[in-house]
């Protein structure tokens, strides 16, 4: 989903929030974690689409904005627009190929293998990403709705969920991740903060809204 020339800059990041258990309810954190797992397990497996907004920042500077609609619970496909300081491009993601072309132009589409056009959030494997967080001592905020999960992961751990995304994150020393799971077991929001041995953190957010039936996505016409 992310252009190859920017993929190394686009990990998906979030502030780490650790929620302590009240002294009189020591079992509550484990109960909350169980609830998250139950929601994910009970979620409808039917393919669906969602409106997507993803923003990546370094400090106060916005590196990239991605907006559009994607299909989930199926091979990740969709149509988005990517905006940076250097370009604004239309993007068509099919199962095997990602097509990109400058907005407002009619020239040939650039083509990239879907496997190498990913960024730093495993967008196509969000339930597995949350389960990974739970398996590595993530905490769940009490009383939140959607349920708010947060924890710290390494790129190597994320690689077990999505090999390409994990490899994109390898320059990072660690990734603080947050995810929100709604009552239907859908992951509706993700935030990440990627830390480096040297250099500033990179932060990113992903918002999924307006859930509908899956949309058809085909390769664009006018390809070279």
N, C-alpha and C positions, 0 to 999 in steps of 0.2 A: 503494500500500500504506500510505502514511502519511497521516493526516488532514490536510486542508488547513490547519487552524489551527496545526498543528505542523510542517508541511513545511519551513518556513524554518529550523527549529531542528534538523532531522534530516539532517545529512549523514553519510556513513559514513566513518570516519576511522581512521588507523593510524600508529604510530610508524615513522619512516624508518630502515631498516636498510641500511647500505651495506657490502658485503662485499668486501674487497680480495682481489685474486688473489695467490697465493703467487709469490715472485720467480722460482722455477724453472719455473712453468707459466703463461706469459703468455696462452696461448690458452684457458685453462679458463673464464673468465667467458663468452666467446662460445659455448663448447661447452654450458655449462649453459643459456644462453638458448635455444640451438637445441633442446635437449631439451624445454624447456617448450613451445615452438612445435610440436614434433612430437607431444607428448601431446595438445595442444588439437586438432590437425588429425586425429588418429586416434580421437578420442572418438566414442562411439556417438551418433548424432543422434536416437535414439528418444526421444520424450517420457517423462519420469519425474517422480516426486515426491520431495520431501525434507522432513524435519523441519527447521524453521527456528527459530533463536533470534537475535534482534537486540537489541542494547542500545546506547543512546545516552547519553553522559555529558558533563557540563560540570564539570570538576574532580572532586570526590568525589560530586557529586550526579547521581543517575540521572534522566535526563529521560524516557526511554521504554523499555519492554520489550515486544517483540513475539514471540509464540510461536505455532506452528501448523504447518501443512503446505502447501507450495506446489508447483505444477507448473512444470517447467523444460523446455527444448528445445521450447517451444511458447509460445503467448501466456501471459503470466504470470497464473495464476489460483491460488486457494487459499482456505483458511480459517484465520484467525489470531485471537488476542486481543491487544489493545493495552492496556497499563497505564501510567498516569502518576499524578502526585500528584492530578490533578483528576478522572480518570475511568478506568474499565475497560470496554472495549467489545469486543463480538464484531464481527469483520470478515469479510465474504465478498467475494472479488475475482473477478469474472467478466471476460471479455475486454474489455468496454466500460464496465462500471460497477462501482464499489466501494460496498458497502452496509455501514453501521455502525449499531449499536444497543447501548445500555448493557447490560452483562451482567445477566441475571436479570430483564429487563423483557420485556414483550410488546407494546410500542407499535410505531409505524411505524418502518421503517428509514430512516435518512438515506441519500441517494444522491448519489454524486459521479462525474463522468467519470473513468475509469481513468487517463487521461493526466495529470490534475492531482492525482492521489492518490499521487504518488510522493514519495520522500524524496531522499536524497543518495547512495545506492548504486544503480547500474544492475543491480538484482537479475535482471532478465530478460535481461541481455546480459553476463553475467559473462565468458564466453570472449573477447568483443570487448574488454572492459575490460582483461583481462590482456594481450591483444595490443597495446592502446594503451600500456600500461606498458612493454612490451618495445620498442616503437617510439620511446620517449622515454627510452632509456638506463637502464631499470630494471636492477637487479642481482639475481642469483640466489644464495642462500646455498649454499655448497658443503656437500655431505653431508647436506642436509636431505631429509626425506621425511615428508609430501608436499613437493614442491618449493616453496620459499619465495621469492616474487618481491617486490621492494620498489622504490619510486621516488616521485618527486615530479611531480605534475601540476597543471595550472591548470584552473579551471572551464571555460574555453573549450575546452580539449582534451577534457575529459570530455563536453562538449556534442556532440562529433563521434560519440560512441558512443550517447548518449541525450540528446536535446535537452532534455527536461523536467528530468532530473536535473542536467544541467549548468547550467541556468538556476536551479534551486534553490540551487546552490552559488555563484552569482555574488557574494554578499557576501564570500566568502573570497578571500584573496590567493593562497593555494596549498593544495594537498591532498597530504599524505603518505599514500601508499597501500601496503598489503601484501595479497598474495593467496597462497593455498596451493593447488597443483594436484596431485591424487593420480595414481596410476599409470593410472587409467582416463580421465584427461584432464578430470576434473570439478573445478570450483573449489569447495573444501569450506570455505574460510574467507576472510573479508575483514576487514581493519581499516583505518580511516582516521582521520586527524587533520586537521581543518580549521583553518587559521590565518587570523586577521583582523588588519587594520591596527590596530584597537583592540578590546579585549575578550578574554576567555579563549578558548583553543582548545576545540573540540568534538570529542569522540572517540566512535567507534562501532565496534561489532564485529558481524559476521554469521557464524553457524555453520550449516552444512548437514550433516545426518547422516541415518541410517536411510533409505537410498535404496530406493525401491520403484517399482512401476508407477504411472503417472499416475492421479490420482483424478478422479472426475466432480465438477464444481462448477457448480451452477445458482443462479440468483437465488433468494434466500430467499422463503418464503411470508410473507404478512402485510404486504406492502409497501403504502405509501399509494397 
